[in-house]
Amino acid sequence: MKLAKILKIALNMVKANRLRSWLTIIGIIIGIASVVAIVTTGEYFQEQVTETLEELGGDTITIVASTPFKISSEEAVGYEEDTVESSDGSLGATEEGGGETDNENSGPVVYEPVEEAELTRMDVFVLQRIPDIEYVNVNVEDGAELKLGSETTYVRVKGVDPGVWPEITNKNVGEGRMLEPGDRAVVVISNELAKNTFEREIRLNQMILLNGRSYRVIGILENSGGLLGGMGGLFGSSIYMPYQEAYSIPYSDEDMPERERDVYDSIEIKLYGGADYDSALEEIERKLRLSRKVTEDTQDFYVSSSKEAIESTQKLINGLTSFLAFIAGISLLVGSTGIANTMFTSVLEKTKEIGIMKAIGAKNRDIMLIFLCNAAMISLVGGIIGILLGTAAVQLILLLISVKMNVPFEFALSLKGTLIATLVSIIVGLIAGLVPAKNAAELKPVDALRYE
């Protein structure tokens, strides 16, 4: 029997029992729509979170000072060996007749910093001599009161190396220009600060006051796109200036001492494109330990990688999406049961017709293909409608969120999820219809013709 004939018979079987077919299709629609909605939403949020993390750090490596701690107490604590630790670190015997030290009178154990750790110009020189490192940027961060006319707000200020920062940052300037070597008393500000903070916008070349000192705005960064685009401005700095200028920002409290120059809050590093990431991290830590005369146990700095944070976040979202998709996929199992029930009923109803087709020459394979195509058609129709409904549901949710958060709407469609949903819908139909189709194909013509 020709394939076109088989498909026509299978389609007629679907049309002959429309109500039953649609009731079966609804189960598939619910399952496919749920899977598509969850997978599409998961991929979309993974992309948005990754984009936000890249804006905050991207592929850079950040080094910060990490002051080591030691355990100490307000009073000496006795030891079982009747020894005490002297002030110079040596161990000596207790005085005769002194008896055991009364531990009950000992002060509470507290953690005290050994020494305030700092990142200095020497660390920068050490890092610049590592072959895998392309750029080294220093950061001097602080808070300041921003005044524009009669309005004031509190902002985060980051001093950066104007010759390096434009090369390693993922931020793009929307108006004006980036910082350049030789700039003085100038700043680049975020789009959120310029457009949404005050009643009137901060414009290019306008003067602003930071803790009473004037700075000229030479650049306004582009607005961060995407659903989570504003998060970079929320958690990151709003104002960028040459780090030499950051030392000169006056404190609001006049009694506070001036900032120590050539001391940085953090150092950002960008590697060459072909550099081995893991070995470069090890080399950075090794060279800094040698330079700072510390060991792994007494290390007074911390190296963090945005790449690791991005990968961890992606794994977390992938795991959560897979789990939710699995839960939603259970409804596909229910839908497949409905298909199997429909097919068994169709076999019983078409028993006599099966006998007639076999009597006029239809083979077992033809009968099996007819019922398999019938099941696949039901499942495919449910899958297509489910994909459309699932995609529409995602767009509606994202539209509501974008309106609520006042950000541009972005259409989201998971090609992988759509392809998987289509294949799953067909496979579910074929598996559910396999046993009924096999039973129909194995019917004997004489028994089928005598069936009432």
C-alpha positions, -999 to +999 in steps of 0.1 A: +000+000+000+013+034-009+023+059+018-001+085+005-030+060+008-019+051+043-018+088+054-052+094+039-068+065+058-051+076+090-064+112+085-099+099+079-097+080+112-089+112+130-118+131+114-143+103+121-138+107+159-131+144+163-144+147+198-123+118+211-093+129+191-095+165+205-098+153+240-067+132+235-049+161+218-056+184+248-034+162+271-005+165+246-011+203+243-008+208+281+024+188+284+042+203+254+031+238+263+045+234+298+078+220+286+083+248+260+074+276+284+098+263+311+127+256+287+123+290+269+120+309+301+150+292+316+172+299+285+161+335+284+169+342+321+202+323+318+211+346+289+200+377+308+218+368+340+250+359+320+248+393+302+245+411+335+274+393+351+295+400+321+287+437+324+298+436+360+331+417+353+330+398+321+362+378+315+383+398+340+401+385+370+398+406+402+423+408+430+414+422+464+433+425+497+422+399+522+434+406+557+444+373+575+429+367+609+443+350+640+426+337+672+435+356+704+420+364+738+419+393+761+439+373+788+464+345+786+449+310+785+466+282+805+479+251+788+478+215+801+516+215+801+517+245+825+532+267+799+522+301+786+530+320+755+551+350+760+546+383+741+574+375+717+558+342+707+581+319+728+568+294+752+579+296+789+571+277+821+546+291+846+559+307+877+565+284+906+537+283+931+514+300+906+494+269+902+473+263+872+458+292+853+422+298+860+405+293+826+373+307+839+389+341+843+402+340+807+388+365+783+365+355+754+382+342+723+380+368+696+393+372+660+417+401+655+433+412+623+470+406+622+478+435+598+458+456+574+464+442+539+468+465+510+473+464+473+500+487+461+520+497+430+544+469+436+516+443+431+509+460+397+545+458+387+546+421+395+514+414+376+526+433+345+556+410+342+534+378+339+534+369+302+497+358+300+484+391+313+474+417+287+459+445+308+462+455+345+437+480+358+436+495+393+404+505+411+400+530+439+364+529+451+344+551+475+310+566+481+303+603+476+274+627+478+264+639+443+247+673+441+229+686+411+212+720+417+191+715+448+190+677+445+214+653+461+219+616+461+245+590+473+266+573+445+294+548+442+325+563+426+352+541+410+386+555+401+402+535+372+433+536+351+421+558+321+446+541+298+434+506+306+398+507+317+383+514+282+401+483+269+388+458+295+354+471+304+323+456+287+305+490+290+301+512+259+298+549+258+265+563+244+273+600+245+306+618+246+338+597+251+356+573+274+383+584+299+418+590+284+453+594+299+458+630+311+422+636+320+417+657+351+385+666+371+363+647+346+339+617+350+320+592+329+286+583+344+261+555+340+230+559+319+207+551+349+223+580+369+221+604+340+185+597+330+166+584+360+181+598+392+171+634+392+141+653+379+162+667+351+187+647+331+224+651+336+238+662+302+272+660+285+297+686+296+276+695+326+293+702+360+284+680+390+295+682+426+310+652+445+314+660+482+315+697+472+342+693+444+333+701+408+337+675+380+327+677+343+307+649+326+326+639+295+308+606+288+274+589+294+274+551+291+249+532+270+218+520+286+222+483+296+198+462+275+177+432+285+154+424+313+181+426+340+200+454+323+195+478+351+211+455+376+246+465+366+239+501+375+222+490+407+251+470+421+280+485+402+295+520+403+276+549+388+306+573+383+340+565+368+370+588+369+408+586+367+420+569+399+444+598+406+414+620+409+396+595+432+423+602+459+414+639+458+376+635+465+372+653+498+356+634+527+323+647+540+338+643+574+367+668+577+383+649+606+390+618+585+426+615+572+434+618+535+435+587+514+469+570+510+480+573+474+492+543+453+470+520+475+441+503+456+409+487+466+411+461+438+431+452+407+414+439+375+433+417+351+425+407+315+444+378+299+454+374+263+429+355+242+449+322+239+461+321+275+456+291+296+431+303+322+437+279+351+475+281+348+474+319+346+454+320+379+480+297+395+509+319+382+492+351+395+488+337+430+523+322+430+540+355+419+520+376+444+528+353+473+565+356+465+563+394+462+542+399+493+562+373+513+532+352+523+524+315+521+492+298+511+481+297+547+489+333+554+478+347+520+466+383+524+449+386+490+420+369+472+418+362+435+382+359+421+371+351+386+339+363+369+342+333+346+337+309+375+307+329+387+291+329+353+296+291+348+282+284+383+252+305+376+246+288+342+248+254+358+224+264+385+198+277+360+203+247+337+197+223+366+166+242+378+152+244+342+158+206+336+141+197+369+110+218+362+109+205+326+110+170+339+081+177+362+061+193+334+070+163+312+050+141+335+019+155+318+032+141+286+030+106+301-006+113+309-012+124+274+005+093+260-019+072+281-048+090+264-033+083+230-029+046+238-065+044+251-078+062+219-059+038+197-071+006+214-107+019+210-100+026+173-087-009+168-119-024+183-141-001+162-121-008+130-118-046+135-142-055+107-126-029+083-092-044+091-105-078+081-118-064+048-084-046+040-065-078+048-089-098+026-082-076-004-045-077+000-034-053+028-003-066+046+004-065+083+029-038+078+003-016+061-022-020+089+005-012+115+015+019+096-020+032+094-025+031+131+010+044+138+003+074+115-030+079+132-013+082+166+015+104+153-010+128+137-029+132+170+004+138+189+018+161+162-012+183+162-011+185+200+026+193+198+023+221+173-006+237+193+013+232+225+044+249+211+024+279+200+005+282+233+037+277+253+056+304+233+026+328+236+025+323+273+062+331+277+058+363+256+029+374+277+048+368+310+079+387+297+057+415+284+041+419+318+075+419+335+090+444+311+060+468+317+063+464+354+101+470+354+099+496+327+124+479+303+121+472+266+103+440+257+124+413+240+109+383+221+121+350+234+121+317+215+140+286+223+148+268+190+163+239+209+131+237+231+109+239+200+127+212+182+128+189+212+091+194+219+082+186+182+103+154+183+090+144+217+054+149+206+059+126+176+078+100+196+052+099+223+025+093+198+044+065+181+053+048+214+017+051+227+003+037+194+028+009+189+010-018+209-025-010+195-011-009+160+007-042+166-025-058+178-044-045+148-017-058+124-018-093+139-056-098+136-065-127+114-088-117+084-114-145+092-116-134+129-118-098+120-146-103+095-167-122+120-162-096+147-194-078+158 
